[in-house]
Amino acid sequence: MATLSIAEILDLPALVPLWPTAGQALGLSESTTYQLAAEDRLPSELKVIRLGRRRVVRTVDLHRFLGLIPGNSEAAAGATATASSEPTNQTP
């Protein structure tokens, strides 16, 4: 089983197939990927979307789960800290 490199993962389209793309990025076999999806036991960050018979995952969710981009709460905390530390331009 081949796993995907970080460069390959970062170059993915907006939606990727549950298998092979998401499963390989997680280091899972095909049967394990589908079994975990069927049992709703994949990480909660990875919402499996059904498109007819196909199952896909949002690439941004895969990136966040793998730690390739920060999650929403971290980004919001950083934005709040930056905004609160900026001086205000108030005239007396």
MIDOGU-82004 format. One record per atom (N, C-alpha, C): residue number from 1; residue in three letters; x, y, z; atom name. Coordinates in nm, 3 decimals. Atoms other than C-alpha are relative to their C-alpha. Layout:
FIDO   seq   type         x         y         z   atom
FIDO   NUM    ala         X         Y         Z     CA
...
end
This chain:
FIDO   seq   type         x         y         z   atom
FIDO     1    met     0.085    -0.117     0.000      N
FIDO     1    met     0.000     0.000     0.000     CA
FIDO     1    met     0.089     0.124     0.000      C
FIDO     2    ala    -0.077    -0.123     0.009      N
FIDO     2    ala     0.142     0.337    -0.102     CA
FIDO     2    ala    -0.070     0.111     0.078      C
FIDO     3    thr     0.057    -0.115    -0.069      N
FIDO     3    thr     0.091     0.638     0.122     CA
FIDO     3    thr     0.030     0.125    -0.082      C
FIDO     4    leu    -0.019    -0.125     0.073      N
FIDO     4    leu     0.063     0.993    -0.009     CA
FIDO     4    leu     0.101     0.089     0.072      C
FIDO     5    ser    -0.094    -0.095    -0.060      N
FIDO     5    ser     0.338     1.249     0.046     CA
FIDO     5    ser    -0.075     0.128     0.035      C
FIDO     6    ile     0.062    -0.128    -0.036      N
FIDO     6    ile     0.260     1.589     0.198     CA
FIDO     6    ile    -0.022     0.084    -0.124      C
FIDO     7    ala     0.015    -0.077     0.124      N
FIDO     7    ala     0.318     1.753    -0.141     CA
FIDO     7    ala    -0.119    -0.050    -0.081      C
FIDO     8    glu     0.114     0.056     0.074      N
FIDO     8    glu     0.066     1.516    -0.304     CA
FIDO     8    glu    -0.132     0.035     0.068      C
FIDO     9    ile     0.121    -0.033    -0.074      N
FIDO     9    ile    -0.189     1.582    -0.030     CA
FIDO     9    ile    -0.036     0.147    -0.018      C
FIDO    10    leu     0.026    -0.143     0.016      N
FIDO    10    leu    -0.152     1.961    -0.061     CA
FIDO    10    leu    -0.046     0.036    -0.141      C
FIDO    11    asp     0.034    -0.027     0.140      N
FIDO    11    asp    -0.208     1.937    -0.438     CA
FIDO    11    asp    -0.135    -0.063    -0.040      C
FIDO    12    leu     0.127     0.066     0.029      N
FIDO    12    leu    -0.551     1.769    -0.411     CA
FIDO    12    leu    -0.111     0.099    -0.033      C
FIDO    13    pro     0.116    -0.086     0.027      N
FIDO    13    pro    -0.882     1.911    -0.547     CA
FIDO    13    pro    -0.086     0.016     0.126      C
FIDO    14    ala     0.085    -0.032    -0.115      N
FIDO    14    ala    -1.162     2.037    -0.314     CA
FIDO    14    ala    -0.065    -0.124     0.065      C
FIDO    15    leu     0.057     0.126    -0.050      N
FIDO    15    leu    -1.326     1.692    -0.280     CA
FIDO    15    leu     0.085    -0.115    -0.051      C
FIDO    16    val    -0.081     0.116     0.040      N
FIDO    16    val    -1.134     1.366    -0.282     CA
FIDO    16    val    -0.075    -0.128     0.033      C
FIDO    17    pro     0.065     0.129    -0.029      N
FIDO    17    pro    -1.250     1.004    -0.297     CA
FIDO    17    pro     0.042    -0.053     0.137      C
FIDO    18    leu    -0.031     0.064    -0.129      N
FIDO    18    leu    -1.273     0.823     0.035     CA
FIDO    18    leu     0.114    -0.099    -0.020      C
FIDO    19    trp    -0.110     0.090     0.037      N
FIDO    19    trp    -1.060     0.554    -0.128     CA
FIDO    19    trp     0.031     0.022    -0.146      C
FIDO    20    pro    -0.122     0.025    -0.076      N
FIDO    20    pro    -0.785     0.565    -0.237     CA
FIDO    20    pro     0.054     0.124     0.072      C
FIDO    21    thr    -0.069    -0.120    -0.047      N
FIDO    21    thr    -0.702     0.929    -0.159     CA
FIDO    21    thr    -0.004     0.019     0.151      C
FIDO    22    ala     0.008    -0.025    -0.144      N
FIDO    22    ala    -0.832     0.986     0.195     CA
FIDO    22    ala     0.056    -0.118     0.079      C
FIDO    23    gly    -0.050     0.118    -0.071      N
FIDO    23    gly    -0.762     0.630     0.306     CA
FIDO    23    gly     0.151    -0.010    -0.002      C
FIDO    24    gln    -0.146     0.007     0.009      N
FIDO    24    gln    -0.404     0.637     0.180     CA
FIDO    24    gln     0.065     0.113     0.078      C
FIDO    25    ala    -0.057    -0.112    -0.077      N
FIDO    25    ala    -0.343     0.980     0.334     CA
FIDO    25    ala    -0.001    -0.032     0.149      C
FIDO    26    leu     0.009     0.041    -0.141      N
FIDO    26    leu    -0.451     0.828     0.667     CA
FIDO    26    leu     0.082    -0.125     0.029      C
FIDO    27    gly    -0.080     0.121    -0.017      N
FIDO    27    gly    -0.233     0.521     0.608     CA
FIDO    27    gly    -0.084    -0.125     0.022      C
FIDO    28    leu     0.091     0.113    -0.019      N
FIDO    28    leu    -0.531     0.282     0.596     CA
FIDO    28    leu    -0.010    -0.083    -0.127      C
FIDO    29    ser     0.026     0.085     0.116      N
FIDO    29    ser    -0.603    -0.012     0.370     CA
FIDO    29    ser    -0.140     0.031    -0.053      C
FIDO    30    glu     0.131    -0.025     0.059      N
FIDO    30    glu    -0.905    -0.005     0.138     CA
FIDO    30    glu    -0.112    -0.056     0.087      C
FIDO    31    ser     0.106     0.062    -0.079      N
FIDO    31    ser    -1.109    -0.249     0.346     CA
FIDO    31    ser    -0.020     0.072     0.134      C
FIDO    32    thr     0.010    -0.070    -0.129      N
FIDO    32    thr    -1.031    -0.068     0.672     CA
FIDO    32    thr    -0.065     0.136    -0.019      C
FIDO    33    thr     0.058    -0.132     0.027      N
FIDO    33    thr    -1.118     0.271     0.520     CA
FIDO    33    thr    -0.151    -0.011    -0.014      C
FIDO    34    tyr     0.144     0.014     0.021      N
FIDO    34    tyr    -1.460     0.153     0.401     CA
FIDO    34    tyr    -0.071    -0.052     0.124      C
FIDO    35    gln     0.062     0.054    -0.122      N
FIDO    35    gln    -1.528    -0.042     0.721     CA
FIDO    35    gln    -0.017     0.111     0.104      C
FIDO    36    leu     0.009    -0.109    -0.097      N
FIDO    36    leu    -1.450     0.259     0.943     CA
FIDO    36    leu    -0.105     0.102    -0.042      C
FIDO    37    ala     0.101    -0.094     0.049      N
FIDO    37    ala    -1.666     0.484     0.722     CA
FIDO    37    ala    -0.141    -0.056     0.023      C
FIDO    38    ala     0.131     0.063    -0.017      N
FIDO    38    ala    -1.957     0.236     0.734     CA
FIDO    38    ala    -0.042    -0.001     0.147      C
FIDO    39    glu     0.028     0.003    -0.143      N
FIDO    39    glu    -1.931     0.217     1.114     CA
FIDO    39    glu     0.006     0.139     0.064      C
FIDO    40    asp    -0.011    -0.138    -0.047      N
FIDO    40    asp    -1.896     0.598     1.142     CA
FIDO    40    asp     0.111     0.014     0.105      C
FIDO    41    arg    -0.112    -0.002    -0.093      N
FIDO    41    arg    -1.559     0.549     1.312     CA
FIDO    41    arg     0.122     0.071    -0.054      C
FIDO    42    leu    -0.110    -0.083     0.047      N
FIDO    42    leu    -1.340     0.771     1.097     CA
FIDO    42    leu     0.009     0.121     0.092      C
FIDO    43    pro    -0.008    -0.119    -0.086      N
FIDO    43    pro    -1.210     1.080     1.279     CA
FIDO    43    pro    -0.116     0.096    -0.027      C
FIDO    44    ser     0.118    -0.086     0.013      N
FIDO    44    ser    -1.498     1.320     1.345     CA
FIDO    44    ser     0.023     0.120    -0.091      C
FIDO    45    glu    -0.032    -0.113     0.089      N
FIDO    45    glu    -1.318     1.595     1.150     CA
FIDO    45    glu    -0.024    -0.034    -0.147      C
FIDO    46    leu     0.015     0.043     0.138      N
FIDO    46    leu    -1.358     1.390     0.832     CA
FIDO    46    leu    -0.143    -0.045    -0.026      C
FIDO    47    lys     0.139     0.033     0.032      N
FIDO    47    lys    -1.721     1.403     0.729     CA
FIDO    47    lys    -0.003    -0.064    -0.138      C
FIDO    48    val     0.012     0.071     0.127      N
FIDO    48    val    -1.789     1.147     0.458     CA
FIDO    48    val    -0.128     0.046    -0.069      C
FIDO    49    ile     0.111    -0.050     0.078      N
FIDO    49    ile    -2.015     1.290     0.187     CA
FIDO    49    ile    -0.034    -0.104    -0.107      C
FIDO    50    arg     0.042     0.096     0.103      N
FIDO    50    arg    -2.219     1.054    -0.033     CA
FIDO    50    arg    -0.049     0.076    -0.121      C
FIDO    51    leu     0.042    -0.055     0.128      N
FIDO    51    leu    -2.253     1.155    -0.397     CA
FIDO    51    leu    -0.040    -0.118    -0.087      C
FIDO    52    gly     0.045     0.121     0.068      N
FIDO    52    gly    -2.465     0.881    -0.547     CA
FIDO    52    gly     0.063    -0.121     0.068      C
FIDO    53    arg    -0.069     0.116    -0.057      N
FIDO    53    arg    -2.259     0.567    -0.499     CA
FIDO    53    arg     0.139     0.035     0.051      C
FIDO    54    arg    -0.135    -0.041    -0.040      N
FIDO    54    arg    -1.938     0.761    -0.444     CA
FIDO    54    arg     0.001     0.058     0.141      C
FIDO    55    arg    -0.022    -0.062    -0.131      N
FIDO    55    arg    -1.805     0.864    -0.104     CA
FIDO    55    arg     0.123     0.088    -0.012      C
FIDO    56    val    -0.111    -0.096     0.009      N
FIDO    56    val    -1.586     1.172    -0.082     CA
FIDO    56    val     0.019     0.069     0.134      C
FIDO    57    val    -0.035    -0.075    -0.120      N
FIDO    57    val    -1.417     1.382     0.185     CA
FIDO    57    val     0.048     0.137    -0.046      C
FIDO    58    arg    -0.051    -0.133     0.033      N
FIDO    58    arg    -1.351     1.757     0.182     CA
FIDO    58    arg     0.150     0.004     0.026      C
FIDO    59    thr    -0.145    -0.004    -0.011      N
FIDO    59    thr    -0.982     1.815     0.123     CA
FIDO    59    thr     0.044     0.090     0.116      C
FIDO    60    val    -0.037    -0.090    -0.110      N
FIDO    60    val    -0.971     2.105     0.370     CA
FIDO    60    val    -0.012    -0.072     0.135      C
FIDO    61    asp     0.013     0.078    -0.124      N
FIDO    61    asp    -1.096     1.869     0.644     CA
FIDO    61    asp     0.116    -0.098     0.016      C
FIDO    62    leu    -0.113     0.092    -0.003      N
FIDO    62    leu    -0.827     1.618     0.553     CA
FIDO    62    leu     0.128     0.074     0.036      C
FIDO    63    his    -0.119    -0.082    -0.030      N
FIDO    63    his    -0.561     1.892     0.561     CA
FIDO    63    his     0.002     0.037     0.149      C
FIDO    64    arg     0.006    -0.037    -0.142      N
FIDO    64    arg    -0.679     2.010     0.905     CA
FIDO    64    arg     0.030    -0.119     0.089      C
FIDO    65    phe    -0.022     0.119    -0.082      N
FIDO    65    phe    -0.688     1.657     1.046     CA
FIDO    65    phe     0.147    -0.040     0.001      C
FIDO    66    leu    -0.142     0.037     0.010      N
FIDO    66    leu    -0.334     1.593     0.922     CA
FIDO    66    leu     0.093     0.108     0.053      C
FIDO    67    gly    -0.081    -0.107    -0.057      N
FIDO    67    gly    -0.217     1.922     1.076     CA
FIDO    67    gly     0.072     0.084    -0.105      C
FIDO    68    leu    -0.065    -0.076     0.106      N
FIDO    68    leu    -0.128     2.080     0.741     CA
FIDO    68    leu    -0.047     0.145    -0.005      C
FIDO    69    ile     0.049    -0.137    -0.017      N
FIDO    69    ile    -0.341     2.390     0.812     CA
FIDO    69    ile    -0.063     0.007     0.138      C
FIDO    70    pro     0.057    -0.010    -0.135      N
FIDO    70    pro    -0.459     2.524     1.148     CA
FIDO    70    pro    -0.151    -0.013    -0.002      C
FIDO    71    gly     0.145     0.011    -0.014      N
FIDO    71    gly    -0.811     2.451     1.270     CA
FIDO    71    gly    -0.063     0.135     0.024      C
FIDO    72    asn     0.072    -0.125    -0.017      N
FIDO    72    asn    -1.079     2.718     1.302     CA
FIDO    72    asn     0.023     0.064     0.136      C
FIDO    73    ser    -0.014    -0.057    -0.134      N
FIDO    73    ser    -1.041     2.761     1.678     CA
FIDO    73    ser     0.137     0.063     0.019      C
FIDO    74    glu    -0.135    -0.057    -0.011      N
FIDO    74    glu    -0.666     2.819     1.653     CA
FIDO    74    glu     0.010     0.130    -0.079      C
FIDO    75    ala    -0.006    -0.119     0.084      N
FIDO    75    ala    -0.707     3.071     1.370     CA
FIDO    75    ala    -0.079     0.113     0.064      C
FIDO    76    ala     0.081    -0.102    -0.065      N
FIDO    76    ala    -0.983     3.255     1.556     CA
FIDO    76    ala     0.071     0.056     0.123      C
FIDO    77    ala    -0.073    -0.046    -0.118      N
FIDO    77    ala    -0.773     3.271     1.874     CA
FIDO    77    ala     0.116     0.091    -0.040      C
FIDO    78    gly    -0.109    -0.084     0.048      N
FIDO    78    gly    -0.479     3.412     1.679     CA
FIDO    78    gly    -0.049     0.134    -0.050      C
FIDO    79    ala     0.056    -0.126     0.050      N
FIDO    79    ala    -0.697     3.674     1.511     CA
FIDO    79    ala    -0.045     0.088     0.115      C
FIDO    80    thr     0.045    -0.077    -0.116      N
FIDO    80    thr    -0.845     3.779     1.845     CA
FIDO    80    thr     0.119     0.060     0.072      C
FIDO    81    ala    -0.119    -0.050    -0.068      N
FIDO    81    ala    -0.500     3.811     2.004     CA
FIDO    81    ala     0.063     0.114    -0.077      C
FIDO    82    thr    -0.058    -0.106     0.082      N
FIDO    82    thr    -0.375     4.021     1.713     CA
FIDO    82    thr    -0.084     0.126     0.008      C
FIDO    83    ala     0.089    -0.116    -0.001      N
FIDO    83    ala    -0.678     4.249     1.714     CA
FIDO    83    ala     0.006     0.072     0.135      C
FIDO    84    ser    -0.001    -0.063    -0.133      N
FIDO    84    ser    -0.662     4.309     2.090     CA
FIDO    84    ser     0.134     0.066     0.032      C
FIDO    85    ser    -0.131    -0.058    -0.029      N
FIDO    85    ser    -0.291     4.393     2.083     CA
FIDO    85    ser     0.030     0.122    -0.086      C
FIDO    86    glu    -0.022    -0.116     0.085      N
FIDO    86    glu    -0.326     4.660     1.814     CA
FIDO    86    glu    -0.043     0.126     0.072      C
FIDO    87    pro     0.040    -0.126    -0.066      N
FIDO    87    pro    -0.329     5.019     1.943     CA
FIDO    87    pro    -0.118     0.064    -0.073      C
FIDO    88    thr     0.113    -0.070     0.060      N
FIDO    88    thr    -0.640     5.225     1.885     CA
FIDO    88    thr     0.040     0.143    -0.028      C
FIDO    89    asn    -0.029    -0.138     0.039      N
FIDO    89    asn    -0.628     5.562     1.716     CA
FIDO    89    asn    -0.113     0.090     0.044      C
FIDO    90    gln     0.106    -0.087    -0.053      N
FIDO    90    gln    -0.853     5.764     1.941     CA
FIDO    90    gln     0.059     0.136     0.030      C
FIDO    91    thr    -0.048    -0.134    -0.030      N
FIDO    91    thr    -0.817     6.137     1.965     CA
FIDO    91    thr    -0.075     0.050     0.123      C
FIDO    92    pro     0.064    -0.045    -0.125      N
FIDO    92    pro    -0.883     6.300     2.304     CA
FIDO    92    pro    -0.094     0.114    -0.021      C
end
